[in-house]
Amino acid sequence: ADIEFMGGKVILNKNGNLTVFGEVAAEKVAAGEYAVLGAGKTIGSGKIGAHELSTIIVTERIKDNSKVFLTPTSSTGGQALILGTKISGQGFEVKLDKLVETDVTFDYWIVQEE
């Protein structure tokens, strides 16, 4: 049987899984694997179209202090993806320095810095 306390806000099940309904603060977190709940909230994919220099990712999750990690999933024509303008609560821009002949696809991960 599950063990619940704090009015059901903390639950420990028989498999040793701990569920917390609220914020967890820690000096250090060590894990064998990391998963983001609520896909589409802080992780996702985007595309800069062929012959374009930028694209806008619309997401309310971006804040002024957000860090955005970009990972190309296709050729970038030998150049880095650039994080452009961030507009808190609205989205962010991903840019290239030079035009490319094909679409450039990428994944992103938004991490809030507090």
MARVEXSE-698282 format. One record per residue: x, y, z of N, C-alpha, C, O in turn; residue number from 1; residue in one letter. Coordinates in nm, 3 decimals, padded with zeros to 5 digits. Layout:
N
{n.u = X&n.v = Y&n.w = Z&ca.u = X&ca.v = Y&ca.w = Z&c.u = X&c.v = Y&c.w = Z&o.u = X&o.v = Y&o.w = Z&nr = NUM&rest = A}
...
//
This chain:
114
{n.u = 00.084&n.v = -00.119&n.w = 00.000&ca.u = 00.000&ca.v = 00.000&ca.w = 00.000&c.u = 00.089&c.v = 00.125&c.w = 00.000&o.u = 00.198&o.v = 00.126&o.w = 00.057&nr = 1&rest = A}
{n.u = 00.040&n.v = 00.228&n.w = -00.063&ca.u = 00.112&ca.v = 00.355&ca.w = -00.067&c.u = 00.110&c.v = 00.421&c.w = 00.070&o.u = 00.016&o.v = 00.406&o.w = 00.147&nr = 2&rest = D}
{n.u = 00.217&n.v = 00.494&n.w = 00.098&ca.u = 00.223&ca.v = 00.575&ca.w = 00.219&c.u = 00.205&c.v = 00.720&c.w = 00.176&o.u = 00.282&o.v = 00.772&o.w = 00.096&nr = 3&rest = I}
{n.u = 00.103&n.v = 00.784&n.w = 00.230&ca.u = 00.075&ca.v = 00.924&ca.w = 00.198&c.u = 00.090&c.v = 01.007&c.w = 00.323&o.u = 00.051&o.v = 00.966&o.w = 00.432&nr = 4&rest = E}
{n.u = 00.148&n.v = 01.127&n.w = 00.307&ca.u = 00.152&ca.v = 01.220&ca.w = 00.418&c.u = 00.145&c.v = 01.362&c.w = 00.366&o.u = 00.149&o.v = 01.384&o.w = 00.244&nr = 5&rest = F}
{n.u = 00.136&n.v = 01.458&n.w = 00.455&ca.u = 00.118&ca.v = 01.600&ca.w = 00.421&c.u = -00.010&c.v = 01.619&c.w = 00.340&o.u = -00.013&o.v = 01.694&o.w = 00.243&nr = 6&rest = M}
{n.u = -00.116&n.v = 01.550&n.w = 00.383&ca.u = -00.245&ca.v = 01.565&ca.w = 00.316&c.u = -00.246&c.v = 01.510&c.w = 00.174&o.u = -00.319&o.v = 01.561&o.w = 00.090&nr = 7&rest = G}
{n.u = -00.164&n.v = 01.407&n.w = 00.146&ca.u = -00.158&ca.v = 01.347&ca.w = 00.014&c.u = -00.065&c.v = 01.418&c.w = -00.083&o.u = -00.058&o.v = 01.382&o.w = -00.200&nr = 8&rest = G}
{n.u = 00.007&n.v = 01.519&n.w = -00.033&ca.u = 00.100&ca.v = 01.593&ca.w = -00.120&c.u = 00.232&c.v = 01.519&c.w = -00.140&o.u = 00.307&o.v = 01.550&o.w = -00.233&nr = 9&rest = K}
{n.u = 00.260&n.v = 01.420&n.w = -00.055&ca.u = 00.379&ca.v = 01.336&ca.w = -00.069&c.u = 00.333&c.v = 01.191&c.w = -00.062&o.u = 00.265&o.v = 01.151&o.w = 00.032&nr = 10&rest = V}
{n.u = 00.372&n.v = 01.112&n.w = -00.163&ca.u = 00.330&ca.v = 00.971&ca.w = -00.169&c.u = 00.451&c.v = 00.885&c.w = -00.197&o.u = 00.529&o.v = 00.914&o.w = -00.288&nr = 11&rest = I}
{n.u = 00.469&n.v = 00.779&n.w = -00.119&ca.u = 00.573&ca.v = 00.680&ca.w = -00.140&c.u = 00.502&c.v = 00.548&c.w = -00.169&o.u = 00.427&o.v = 00.498&o.w = -00.086&nr = 12&rest = L}
{n.u = 00.528&n.v = 00.491&n.w = -00.289&ca.u = 00.459&ca.v = 00.366&ca.w = -00.321&c.u = 00.548&c.v = 00.246&c.w = -00.289&o.u = 00.664&o.v = 00.262&o.w = -00.250&nr = 13&rest = N}
{n.u = 00.493&n.v = 00.125&n.w = -00.304&ca.u = 00.563&ca.v = 00.003&ca.w = -00.265&c.u = 00.688&c.v = -00.024&c.w = -00.349&o.u = 00.774&o.v = -00.102&o.w = -00.307&nr = 14&rest = K}
{n.u = 00.699&n.v = 00.039&n.w = -00.466&ca.u = 00.818&ca.v = 00.022&ca.w = -00.550&c.u = 00.929&c.v = 00.121&c.w = -00.516&o.u = 01.035&o.v = 00.121&o.w = -00.579&nr = 15&rest = N}
{n.u = 00.903&n.v = 00.206&n.w = -00.417&ca.u = 01.004&ca.v = 00.304&ca.w = -00.378&c.u = 00.996&c.v = 00.435&c.w = -00.455&o.u = 01.083&o.v = 00.521&o.w = -00.440&nr = 16&rest = G}
{n.u = 00.893&n.v = 00.451&n.w = -00.536&ca.u = 00.875&ca.v = 00.575&ca.w = -00.612&c.u = 00.813&c.v = 00.681&c.w = -00.522&o.u = 00.715&o.v = 00.656&o.w = -00.453&nr = 17&rest = N}
{n.u = 00.872&n.v = 00.799&n.w = -00.525&ca.u = 00.826&ca.v = 00.911&ca.w = -00.445&c.u = 00.762&c.v = 01.014&c.w = -00.536&o.u = 00.821&o.v = 01.056&o.w = -00.635&nr = 18&rest = L}
{n.u = 00.640&n.v = 01.054&n.w = -00.503&ca.u = 00.570&ca.v = 01.158&ca.w = -00.578&c.u = 00.547&c.v = 01.275&c.w = -00.485&o.u = 00.496&o.v = 01.259&o.w = -00.374&nr = 19&rest = T}
{n.u = 00.585&n.v = 01.394&n.w = -00.531&ca.u = 00.567&ca.v = 01.515&ca.w = -00.453&c.u = 00.484&c.v = 01.612&c.w = -00.536&o.u = 00.520&o.v = 01.643&o.w = -00.649&nr = 20&rest = V}
{n.u = 00.373&n.v = 01.660&n.w = -00.481&ca.u = 00.289&ca.v = 01.759&ca.w = -00.548&c.u = 00.326&c.v = 01.895&c.w = -00.492&o.u = 00.265&o.v = 01.944&o.w = -00.397&nr = 21&rest = F}
{n.u = 00.426&n.v = 01.955&n.w = -00.551&ca.u = 00.480&ca.v = 02.083&ca.w = -00.506&c.u = 00.623&c.v = 02.094&c.w = -00.555&o.u = 00.667&o.v = 02.014&o.w = -00.636&nr = 22&rest = G}
{n.u = 00.693&n.v = 02.191&n.w = -00.507&ca.u = 00.830&ca.v = 02.217&ca.w = -00.548&c.u = 00.928&c.v = 02.142&c.w = -00.460&o.u = 00.908&o.v = 02.131&o.w = -00.339&nr = 23&rest = E}
{n.u = 01.035&n.v = 02.090&n.w = -00.520&ca.u = 01.141&ca.v = 02.023&ca.w = -00.447&c.u = 01.267&c.v = 02.109&c.w = -00.459&o.u = 01.308&o.v = 02.144&o.w = -00.570&nr = 24&rest = V}
{n.u = 01.327&n.v = 02.143&n.w = -00.346&ca.u = 01.452&ca.v = 02.221&ca.w = -00.346&c.u = 01.561&c.v = 02.133&c.w = -00.289&o.u = 01.540&o.v = 02.064&o.w = -00.189&nr = 25&rest = A}
{n.u = 01.679&n.v = 02.136&n.w = -00.351&ca.u = 01.790&ca.v = 02.052&ca.w = -00.304&c.u = 01.922&c.v = 02.119&c.w = -00.340&o.u = 01.929&o.v = 02.195&o.w = -00.436&nr = 26&rest = A}
{n.u = 02.024&n.v = 02.091&n.w = -00.262&ca.u = 02.159&ca.v = 02.137&ca.w = -00.293&c.u = 02.213&c.v = 02.068&c.w = -00.417&o.u = 02.281&o.v = 02.130&o.w = -00.499&nr = 27&rest = E}
{n.u = 02.182&n.v = 01.939&n.w = -00.430&ca.u = 02.234&ca.v = 01.859&ca.w = -00.540&c.u = 02.135&c.v = 01.749&c.w = -00.572&o.u = 02.073&o.v = 01.692&o.w = -00.483&nr = 28&rest = K}
{n.u = 02.120&n.v = 01.720&n.w = -00.701&ca.u = 02.036&ca.v = 01.609&ca.w = -00.743&c.u = 02.122&c.v = 01.515&c.w = -00.826&o.u = 02.185&o.v = 01.557&o.w = -00.922&nr = 29&rest = V}
{n.u = 02.124&n.v = 01.389&n.w = -00.789&ca.u = 02.198&ca.v = 01.288&ca.w = -00.863&c.u = 02.097&c.v = 01.186&c.w = -00.913&o.u = 02.015&o.v = 01.135&o.w = -00.836&nr = 30&rest = A}
{n.u = 02.103&n.v = 01.156&n.w = -01.041&ca.u = 02.007&ca.v = 01.063&ca.w = -01.099&c.u = 02.072&c.v = 00.984&c.w = -01.210&o.u = 02.164&o.v = 01.033&o.w = -01.277&nr = 31&rest = A}
{n.u = 02.025&n.v = 00.863&n.w = -01.231&ca.u = 02.073&ca.v = 00.781&ca.w = -01.341&c.u = 02.009&c.v = 00.822&c.w = -01.473&o.u = 02.063&o.v = 00.793&o.w = -01.580&nr = 32&rest = G}
{n.u = 01.895&n.v = 00.888&n.w = -01.465&ca.u = 01.822&ca.v = 00.931&ca.w = -01.584&c.u = 01.737&c.v = 01.051&c.w = -01.547&o.u = 01.695&o.v = 01.065&o.w = -01.432&nr = 33&rest = E}
{n.u = 01.712&n.v = 01.137&n.w = -01.644&ca.u = 01.631&ca.v = 01.255&ca.w = -01.620&c.u = 01.519&c.v = 01.257&c.w = -01.723&o.u = 01.543&o.v = 01.238&o.w = -01.842&nr = 34&rest = Y}
{n.u = 01.397&n.v = 01.280&n.w = -01.678&ca.u = 01.282&ca.v = 01.288&ca.w = -01.768&c.u = 01.206&c.v = 01.417&c.w = -01.741&o.u = 01.191&o.v = 01.457&o.w = -01.625&nr = 35&rest = A}
{n.u = 01.159&n.v = 01.482&n.w = -01.845&ca.u = 01.080&ca.v = 01.603&ca.w = -01.832&c.u = 00.933&c.v = 01.566&c.w = -01.846&o.u = 00.893&o.v = 01.509&o.w = -01.947&nr = 36&rest = V}
{n.u = 00.855&n.v = 01.598&n.w = -01.745&ca.u = 00.712&ca.v = 01.571&ca.w = -01.749&c.u = 00.642&c.v = 01.680&c.w = -01.829&o.u = 00.690&o.v = 01.794&o.w = -01.834&nr = 37&rest = L}
{n.u = 00.532&n.v = 01.647&n.w = -01.889&ca.u = 00.456&ca.v = 01.747&ca.w = -01.964&c.u = 00.527&c.v = 01.788&c.w = -02.091&o.u = 00.552&o.v = 01.906&o.w = -02.113&nr = 38&rest = G}
{n.u = 00.560&n.v = 01.692&n.w = -02.176&ca.u = 00.630&ca.v = 01.720&ca.w = -02.301&c.u = 00.564&c.v = 01.836&c.w = -02.374&o.u = 00.441&o.v = 01.848&o.w = -02.375&nr = 39&rest = A}
{n.u = 00.644&n.v = 01.919&n.w = -02.433&ca.u = 00.592&ca.v = 02.035&ca.w = -02.502&c.u = 00.593&c.v = 02.159&c.w = -02.416&o.u = 00.567&o.v = 02.269&o.w = -02.466&nr = 40&rest = G}
{n.u = 00.621&n.v = 02.144&n.w = -02.290&ca.u = 00.625&ca.v = 02.259&ca.w = -02.201&c.u = 00.764&c.v = 02.325&c.w = -02.204&o.u = 00.775&o.v = 02.444&o.w = -02.231&nr = 41&rest = K}
{n.u = 00.867&n.v = 02.248&n.w = -02.176&ca.u = 01.001&ca.v = 02.305&ca.w = -02.173&c.u = 01.097&c.v = 02.237&c.w = -02.269&o.u = 01.213&o.v = 02.275&o.w = -02.278&nr = 42&rest = T}
{n.u = 01.049&n.v = 02.137&n.w = -02.341&ca.u = 01.131&ca.v = 02.073&ca.w = -02.444&c.u = 01.050&c.v = 02.067&c.w = -02.573&o.u = 00.927&o.v = 02.066&o.w = -02.571&nr = 43&rest = I}
{n.u = 01.122&n.v = 02.064&n.w = -02.684&ca.u = 01.050&ca.v = 02.056&ca.w = -02.810&c.u = 01.146&c.v = 02.056&c.w = -02.927&o.u = 01.267&o.v = 02.042&o.w = -02.911&nr = 44&rest = G}
{n.u = 01.090&n.v = 02.072&n.w = -03.045&ca.u = 01.168&ca.v = 02.071&ca.w = -03.169&c.u = 01.126&c.v = 02.190&c.w = -03.254&o.u = 01.015&o.v = 02.242&o.w = -03.242&nr = 45&rest = S}
{n.u = 01.218&n.v = 02.232&n.w = -03.340&ca.u = 01.189&ca.v = 02.342&ca.w = -03.430&c.u = 01.260&c.v = 02.325&c.w = -03.562&o.u = 01.334&o.v = 02.229&o.w = -03.582&nr = 46&rest = G}
{n.u = 01.236&n.v = 02.421&n.w = -03.653&ca.u = 01.295&ca.v = 02.413&ca.w = -03.785&c.u = 01.316&c.v = 02.554&c.w = -03.840&o.u = 01.228&o.v = 02.639&o.w = -03.831&nr = 47&rest = K}
{n.u = 01.434&n.v = 02.575&n.w = -03.896&ca.u = 01.461&ca.v = 02.695&ca.w = -03.975&c.u = 01.452&c.v = 02.648&c.w = -04.120&o.u = 01.528&o.v = 02.561&o.w = -04.163&nr = 48&rest = I}
{n.u = 01.359&n.v = 02.705&n.w = -04.194&ca.u = 01.337&ca.v = 02.662&ca.w = -04.331&c.u = 01.454&c.v = 02.691&c.w = -04.423&o.u = 01.533&o.v = 02.783&o.w = -04.398&nr = 49&rest = G}
{n.u = 01.465&n.v = 02.613&n.w = -04.528&ca.u = 01.569&ca.v = 02.636&ca.w = -04.629&c.u = 01.561&c.v = 02.781&c.w = -04.676&o.u = 01.452&o.v = 02.835&o.w = -04.695&nr = 50&rest = A}
{n.u = 01.676&n.v = 02.843&n.w = -04.695&ca.u = 01.687&ca.v = 02.981&ca.w = -04.743&c.u = 01.630&c.v = 03.083&c.w = -04.644&o.u = 01.594&o.v = 03.194&o.w = -04.684&nr = 51&rest = H}
{n.u = 01.620&n.v = 03.046&n.w = -04.517&ca.u = 01.577&ca.v = 03.139&ca.w = -04.412&c.u = 01.687&c.v = 03.151&c.w = -04.308&o.u = 01.768&o.v = 03.060&o.w = -04.293&nr = 52&rest = E}
{n.u = 01.690&n.v = 03.262&n.w = -04.237&ca.u = 01.794&ca.v = 03.285&ca.w = -04.136&c.u = 01.746&c.v = 03.262&c.w = -03.994&o.u = 01.828&o.v = 03.256&o.w = -03.902&nr = 53&rest = L}
{n.u = 01.615&n.v = 03.250&n.w = -03.973&ca.u = 01.568&ca.v = 03.236&ca.w = -03.835&c.u = 01.428&c.v = 03.175&c.w = -03.831&o.u = 01.360&o.v = 03.162&o.w = -03.932&nr = 54&rest = S}
{n.u = 01.388&n.v = 03.138&n.w = -03.710&ca.u = 01.252&ca.v = 03.092&ca.w = -03.683&c.u = 01.215&c.v = 03.135&c.w = -03.542&o.u = 01.303&o.v = 03.162&o.w = -03.459&nr = 55&rest = T}
{n.u = 01.087&n.v = 03.141&n.w = -03.514&ca.u = 01.037&ca.v = 03.176&ca.w = -03.382&c.u = 00.971&c.v = 03.053&c.w = -03.320&o.u = 00.889&o.v = 02.987&o.w = -03.384&nr = 56&rest = I}
{n.u = 01.008&n.v = 03.023&n.w = -03.197&ca.u = 00.944&ca.v = 02.916&ca.w = -03.120&c.u = 00.848&c.v = 02.984&c.w = -03.023&o.u = 00.890&o.v = 03.061&o.w = -02.936&nr = 57&rest = I}
{n.u = 00.719&n.v = 02.956&n.w = -03.038&ca.u = 00.617&ca.v = 03.016&ca.w = -02.953&c.u = 00.599&c.v = 02.927&c.w = -02.831&o.u = 00.561&o.v = 02.810&o.w = -02.843&nr = 58&rest = V}
{n.u = 00.625&n.v = 02.982&n.w = -02.712&ca.u = 00.606&ca.v = 02.909&ca.w = -02.587&c.u = 00.595&c.v = 03.008&c.w = -02.472&o.u = 00.676&o.v = 03.101&o.w = -02.459&nr = 59&rest = T}
{n.u = 00.495&n.v = 02.988&n.w = -02.389&ca.u = 00.478&ca.v = 03.073&ca.w = -02.271&c.u = 00.578&c.v = 03.042&c.w = -02.162&o.u = 00.588&o.v = 03.115&o.w = -02.063&nr = 60&rest = E}
{n.u = 00.654&n.v = 02.933&n.w = -02.178&ca.u = 00.749&ca.v = 02.888&ca.w = -02.074&c.u = 00.878&c.v = 02.969&c.w = -02.071&o.u = 00.955&o.v = 02.957&o.w = -01.975&nr = 61&rest = R}
{n.u = 00.905&n.v = 03.050&n.w = -02.173&ca.u = 01.030&ca.v = 03.127&ca.w = -02.176&c.u = 01.019&c.v = 03.247&c.w = -02.082&o.u = 00.917&o.v = 03.315&o.w = -02.077&nr = 62&rest = I}
{n.u = 01.126&n.v = 03.271&n.w = -02.008&ca.u = 01.134&ca.v = 03.386&ca.w = -01.916&c.u = 01.264&c.v = 03.461&c.w = -01.947&o.u = 01.350&o.v = 03.411&o.w = -02.018&nr = 63&rest = K}
{n.u = 01.276&n.v = 03.581&n.w = -01.892&ca.u = 01.397&ca.v = 03.660&ca.w = -01.915&c.u = 01.523&c.v = 03.588&c.w = -01.867&o.u = 01.630&o.v = 03.602&o.w = -01.926&nr = 64&rest = D}
{n.u = 01.510&n.v = 03.509&n.w = -01.759&ca.u = 01.625&ca.v = 03.440&ca.w = -01.701&c.u = 01.639&c.v = 03.296&c.w = -01.750&o.u = 01.720&o.v = 03.220&o.w = -01.696&nr = 65&rest = N}
{n.u = 01.562&n.v = 03.256&n.w = -01.850&ca.u = 01.569&ca.v = 03.119&ca.w = -01.903&c.u = 01.699&c.v = 03.096&c.w = -01.978&o.u = 01.751&o.v = 03.186&o.w = -02.044&nr = 66&rest = S}
{n.u = 01.749&n.v = 02.975&n.w = -01.968&ca.u = 01.858&ca.v = 02.927&ca.w = -02.052&c.u = 01.794&c.v = 02.832&c.w = -02.153&o.u = 01.709&o.v = 02.750&o.w = -02.117&nr = 67&rest = K}
{n.u = 01.835&n.v = 02.844&n.w = -02.279&ca.u = 01.779&ca.v = 02.759&ca.w = -02.383&c.u = 01.894&c.v = 02.681&c.w = -02.446&o.u = 01.987&o.v = 02.740&o.w = -02.501&nr = 68&rest = V}
{n.u = 01.888&n.v = 02.550&n.w = -02.438&ca.u = 01.990&ca.v = 02.463&ca.w = -02.494&c.u = 01.939&c.v = 02.412&c.w = -02.629&o.u = 01.831&o.v = 02.354&o.w = -02.637&nr = 69&rest = F}
{n.u = 02.018&n.v = 02.434&n.w = -02.733&ca.u = 01.980&ca.v = 02.398&ca.w = -02.870&c.u = 02.067&c.v = 02.284&c.w = -02.920&o.u = 02.189&o.v = 02.288&o.w = -02.905&nr = 70&rest = L}
{n.u = 02.006&n.v = 02.183&n.w = -02.980&ca.u = 02.078&ca.v = 02.070&ca.w = -03.036&c.u = 02.033&c.v = 02.049&c.w = -03.180&o.u = 01.918&o.v = 02.012&o.w = -03.204&nr = 71&rest = T}
{n.u = 02.123&n.v = 02.071&n.w = -03.277&ca.u = 02.085&ca.v = 02.047&ca.w = -03.416&c.u = 02.054&c.v = 01.899&c.w = -03.437&o.u = 02.121&o.v = 01.812&o.w = -03.381&nr = 72&rest = P}
{n.u = 01.952&n.v = 01.870&n.w = -03.519&ca.u = 01.919&ca.v = 01.732&ca.w = -03.554&c.u = 01.932&c.v = 01.710&c.w = -03.705&o.u = 01.893&o.v = 01.606&o.w = -03.757&nr = 73&rest = T}
{n.u = 01.988&n.v = 01.809&n.w = -03.772&ca.u = 02.020&ca.v = 01.798&ca.w = -03.914&c.u = 02.144&c.v = 01.884&c.w = -03.939&o.u = 02.193&o.v = 01.952&o.w = -03.849&nr = 74&rest = S}
{n.u = 02.192&n.v = 01.881&n.w = -04.060&ca.u = 02.309&ca.v = 01.961&ca.w = -04.094&c.u = 02.276&c.v = 02.110&c.w = -04.080&o.u = 02.167&o.v = 02.154&o.w = -04.117&nr = 75&rest = S}
{n.u = 02.371&n.v = 02.185&n.w = -04.028&ca.u = 02.356&ca.v = 02.330&ca.w = -04.016&c.u = 02.445&c.v = 02.403&c.w = -04.116&o.u = 02.461&o.v = 02.525&o.w = -04.108&nr = 76&rest = T}
{n.u = 02.503&n.v = 02.330&n.w = -04.208&ca.u = 02.594&ca.v = 02.391&ca.w = -04.304&c.u = 02.723&c.v = 02.435&c.w = -04.238&o.u = 02.788&o.v = 02.530&o.w = -04.283&nr = 77&rest = G}
{n.u = 02.761&n.v = 02.365&n.w = -04.129&ca.u = 02.887&ca.v = 02.394&ca.w = -04.061&c.u = 02.883&c.v = 02.513&c.w = -03.967&o.u = 02.989&o.v = 02.562&o.w = -03.926&nr = 78&rest = G}
{n.u = 02.765&n.v = 02.562&n.w = -03.933&ca.u = 02.756&ca.v = 02.677&ca.w = -03.842&c.u = 02.675&c.v = 02.642&c.w = -03.718&o.u = 02.599&o.v = 02.544&o.w = -03.716&nr = 79&rest = Q}
{n.u = 02.692&n.v = 02.723&n.w = -03.616&ca.u = 02.622&ca.v = 02.700&ca.w = -03.490&c.u = 02.483&c.v = 02.761&c.w = -03.494&o.u = 02.460&o.v = 02.862&o.w = -03.561&nr = 80&rest = A}
{n.u = 02.390&n.v = 02.700&n.w = -03.422&ca.u = 02.260&ca.v = 02.762&ca.w = -03.400&c.u = 02.279&c.v = 02.874&c.w = -03.298&o.u = 02.357&o.v = 02.859&o.w = -03.204&nr = 81&rest = L}
{n.u = 02.209&n.v = 02.984&n.w = -03.316&ca.u = 02.223&ca.v = 03.101&ca.w = -03.228&c.u = 02.088&c.v = 03.129&c.w = -03.163&o.u = 01.985&o.v = 03.136&o.w = -03.231&nr = 82&rest = I}
{n.u = 02.089&n.v = 03.147&n.w = -03.031&ca.u = 01.968&ca.v = 03.189&ca.w = -02.961&c.u = 01.955&c.v = 03.339&c.w = -02.980&o.u = 02.042&o.v = 03.415&o.w = -02.939&nr = 83&rest = L}
{n.u = 01.845&n.v = 03.382&n.w = -03.041&ca.u = 01.822&ca.v = 03.523&ca.w = -03.065&c.u = 01.742&c.v = 03.584&c.w = -02.952&o.u = 01.766&o.v = 03.555&o.w = -02.835&nr = 84&rest = G}
{n.u = 01.649&n.v = 03.667&n.w = -02.986&ca.u = 01.565&ca.v = 03.740&ca.w = -02.891&c.u = 01.476&c.v = 03.645&c.w = -02.811&o.u = 01.419&o.v = 03.552&o.w = -02.866&nr = 85&rest = T}
{n.u = 01.465&n.v = 03.671&n.w = -02.680&ca.u = 01.370&ca.v = 03.602&ca.w = -02.593&c.u = 01.265&c.v = 03.704&c.w = -02.550&o.u = 01.300&o.v = 03.814&o.w = -02.506&nr = 86&rest = K}
{n.u = 01.139&n.v = 03.668&n.w = -02.561&ca.u = 01.031&ca.v = 03.754&ca.w = -02.514&c.u = 00.956&c.v = 03.676&c.w = -02.406&o.u = 00.886&o.v = 03.579&o.w = -02.436&nr = 87&rest = I}
{n.u = 00.971&n.v = 03.720&n.w = -02.283&ca.u = 00.915&ca.v = 03.650&ca.w = -02.168&c.u = 00.767&c.v = 03.621&c.w = -02.186&o.u = 00.687&o.v = 03.710&o.w = -02.216&nr = 88&rest = S}
{n.u = 00.731&n.v = 03.493&n.w = -02.167&ca.u = 00.593&ca.v = 03.450&ca.w = -02.176&c.u = 00.541&c.v = 03.431&c.w = -02.317&o.u = 00.426&o.v = 03.392&o.w = -02.336&nr = 89&rest = G}
{n.u = 00.627&n.v = 03.458&n.w = -02.419&ca.u = 00.579&ca.v = 03.449&ca.w = -02.557&c.u = 00.661&c.v = 03.353&c.w = -02.644&o.u = 00.603&o.v = 03.273&o.w = -02.717&nr = 90&rest = Q}
{n.u = 00.793&n.v = 03.360&n.w = -02.637&ca.u = 00.873&ca.v = 03.272&ca.w = -02.720&c.u = 01.015&c.v = 03.321&c.w = -02.738&o.u = 01.059&o.v = 03.415&o.w = -02.671&nr = 91&rest = G}
{n.u = 01.087&n.v = 03.256&n.w = -02.830&ca.u = 01.226&ca.v = 03.291&ca.w = -02.855&c.u = 01.260&c.v = 03.265&c.w = -03.001&o.u = 01.190&o.v = 03.192&o.w = -03.072&nr = 92&rest = F}
{n.u = 01.370&n.v = 03.326&n.w = -03.045&ca.u = 01.417&ca.v = 03.316&ca.w = -03.182&c.u = 01.541&c.v = 03.228&c.w = -03.189&o.u = 01.627&o.v = 03.235&o.w = -03.102&nr = 93&rest = E}
{n.u = 01.550&n.v = 03.147&n.w = -03.293&ca.u = 01.670&ca.v = 03.068&ca.w = -03.321&c.u = 01.719&c.v = 03.112&c.w = -03.458&o.u = 01.642&o.v = 03.118&o.w = -03.554&nr = 94&rest = V}
{n.u = 01.851&n.v = 03.143&n.w = -03.468&ca.u = 01.905&ca.v = 03.203&ca.w = -03.590&c.u = 02.026&c.v = 03.127&c.w = -03.643&o.u = 02.089&o.v = 03.048&o.w = -03.573&nr = 95&rest = K}
{n.u = 02.056&n.v = 03.156&n.w = -03.769&ca.u = 02.179&ca.v = 03.114&ca.w = -03.835&c.u = 02.249&c.v = 03.239&c.w = -03.888&o.u = 02.183&o.v = 03.340&o.w = -03.913&nr = 96&rest = L}
{n.u = 02.380&n.v = 03.234&n.w = -03.904&ca.u = 02.453&ca.v = 03.346&ca.w = -03.962&c.u = 02.438&c.v = 03.353&c.w = -04.114&o.u = 02.433&o.v = 03.461&o.w = -04.172&nr = 97&rest = D}
{n.u = 02.431&n.v = 03.235&n.w = -04.177&ca.u = 02.428&ca.v = 03.228&ca.w = -04.323&c.u = 02.314&c.v = 03.138&c.w = -04.369&o.u = 02.278&o.v = 03.042&o.w = -04.300&nr = 98&rest = K}
{n.u = 02.259&n.v = 03.169&n.w = -04.485&ca.u = 02.153&ca.v = 03.085&ca.w = -04.543&c.u = 02.205&c.v = 02.945&c.w = -04.573&o.u = 02.322&o.v = 02.925&o.w = -04.603&nr = 99&rest = L}
{n.u = 02.113&n.v = 02.848&n.w = -04.564&ca.u = 02.146&ca.v = 02.710&ca.w = -04.597&c.u = 02.045&c.v = 02.663&c.w = -04.703&o.u = 01.933&o.v = 02.714&o.w = -04.711&nr = 100&rest = V}
{n.u = 02.087&n.v = 02.566&n.w = -04.783&ca.u = 02.004&ca.v = 02.518&ca.w = -04.894&c.u = 01.890&c.v = 02.426&c.w = -04.849&o.u = 01.793&o.v = 02.407&o.w = -04.922&nr = 101&rest = E}
{n.u = 01.902&n.v = 02.369&n.w = -04.728&ca.u = 01.802&ca.v = 02.274&ca.w = -04.679&c.u = 01.751&c.v = 02.318&c.w = -04.543&o.u = 01.812&o.v = 02.402&o.w = -04.477&nr = 102&rest = T}
{n.u = 01.638&n.v = 02.262&n.w = -04.501&ca.u = 01.585&ca.v = 02.291&ca.w = -04.367&c.u = 01.687&c.v = 02.252&c.w = -04.261&o.u = 01.758&o.v = 02.153&o.w = -04.276&nr = 103&rest = D}
{n.u = 01.692&n.v = 02.329&n.w = -04.153&ca.u = 01.775&ca.v = 02.297&ca.w = -04.037&c.u = 01.680&c.v = 02.266&c.w = -03.923&o.u = 01.603&o.v = 02.352&o.w = -03.880&nr = 104&rest = V}
{n.u = 01.685&n.v = 02.143&n.w = -03.873&ca.u = 01.598&ca.v = 02.102&ca.w = -03.762&c.u = 01.680&c.v = 02.096&c.w = -03.634&o.u = 01.801&o.v = 02.073&o.w = -03.636&nr = 105&rest = T}
{n.u = 01.611&n.v = 02.117&n.w = -03.522&ca.u = 01.680&ca.v = 02.119&ca.w = -03.393&c.u = 01.582&c.v = 02.085&c.w = -03.281&o.u = 01.461&o.v = 02.097&o.w = -03.295&nr = 106&rest = F}
{n.u = 01.640&n.v = 02.043&n.w = -03.169&ca.u = 01.565&ca.v = 02.024&ca.w = -03.045&c.u = 01.606&c.v = 02.136&c.w = -02.950&o.u = 01.716&o.v = 02.191&o.w = -02.960&nr = 107&rest = D}
{n.u = 01.516&n.v = 02.169&n.w = -02.857&ca.u = 01.549&ca.v = 02.270&ca.w = -02.755&c.u = 01.503&c.v = 02.223&c.w = -02.618&o.u = 01.412&o.v = 02.142&o.w = -02.604&nr = 108&rest = Y}
{n.u = 01.569&n.v = 02.278&n.w = -02.518&ca.u = 01.535&ca.v = 02.251&ca.w = -02.378&c.u = 01.544&c.v = 02.383&c.w = -02.304&o.u = 01.650&o.v = 02.446&o.w = -02.303&nr = 109&rest = W}
{n.u = 01.435&n.v = 02.426&n.w = -02.243&ca.u = 01.432&ca.v = 02.550&ca.w = -02.167&c.u = 01.450&c.v = 02.517&c.w = -02.020&o.u = 01.376&o.v = 02.436&o.w = -01.965&nr = 110&rest = I}
{n.u = 01.549&n.v = 02.581&n.w = -01.958&ca.u = 01.576&ca.v = 02.562&ca.w = -01.815&c.u = 01.567&c.v = 02.698&c.w = -01.747&o.u = 01.630&o.v = 02.795&o.w = -01.791&nr = 111&rest = V}
{n.u = 01.489&n.v = 02.705&n.w = -01.641&ca.u = 01.476&ca.v = 02.832&ca.w = -01.567&c.u = 01.590&c.v = 02.847&c.w = -01.469&o.u = 01.622&o.v = 02.753&o.w = -01.395&nr = 112&rest = Q}
{n.u = 01.650&n.v = 02.964&n.w = -01.467&ca.u = 01.755&ca.v = 02.995&ca.w = -01.369&c.u = 01.696&c.v = 03.085&c.w = -01.263&o.u = 01.643&o.v = 03.192&o.w = -01.294&nr = 113&rest = E}
{n.u = 01.704&n.v = 03.041&n.w = -01.138&ca.u = 01.647&ca.v = 03.120&ca.w = -01.028&c.u = 01.755&c.v = 03.171&c.w = -00.937&o.u = 01.726&o.v = 03.240&o.w = -00.839&nr = 114&rest = E}
//
